[in-house]
Amino acid sequence: MKSALTFILLFIFTKIAFAQPDVKLPVFSINGKKADPISFLAIDPESIQKLNILKPEKAKAYGKYASKYGAVLIELKKGVKLISLSELLKIYSIEATAIDLPLVFSYGFSTDRLPVTSPKSFYVANSAIQSVGIKAANLKEKRCLFIVRKMMDEKPKSKFAVEIASLYKLFYEVADFYYPKQDVIIVGK
C-alpha cells in the first residue's frame, strides 16, 4: 500500500512538474501564410503594416481551431522579408538536418518554454534575428538549434502598440512568464 501511494504521488508530481502548458493561442497568419504562433515573437513590431485580431466568431473562415480561439492576421511593411526556418539555416550556413533538432527561440537568458506546432510553419523576419547556431549547454545535453532574437523594446511604439502588448501578454500568460527580454522558448520536438 505504501509503495503504491508513493508511486501515485510520484506520478502526479511528475505530471505537474514537467507538463507543458496547454496552449490555447489563436491562429496566426503572416503575409497570408499560416504561421506558428511563435513566429509573431520573431518579427519586429515596428515592421507590422496591418494587424487584425479576430474574435472566434469572426475567424471561422480560418478553420475550426480559429473558430474556437480566434485569429491574428498580420501584414508586414513592404521590404520586410519573411523567411522559413530552412531559409534561415541556409543564411547562417547551418546544416539542413538541423531542422530536425529541438529549436530554442530566445530573447535572452531564462528557460521558459512554449511549444511550437510545427517548425515547418515557423517564420521569422531576418532583420529581427541576432544569431543562429547549434549548441548544447554541456556534454550530457542534446544538441539544439538556437535562435536568438535581437533585443527589442518590450513596449513597441508601433501604431498597433496596444494590440501587440495584448498579444505579448497572451503569450506570457500561456507560458507563465512576464519579462520578454529574458526568455527562451523551446520549439519543435
Secondary structure, DSSP 4 states (H G I P E B T S, - for coil): -HHHHHHHHHHHHHHHHHPPP---PPEEEETTEEE-THHHHTS-GGGEEEEEEEPGGG-GGG-HHHHHH-EEEEEEPTTPPEEEHHHHHHHTT--GGGGGS-EEEESSS-------S-GGG-EEEGGGEEEEEEE-SSTTSPPEEEEEEPP--SS--STTHHHHHHHHHHHHHHHT---GGG-EEEE--
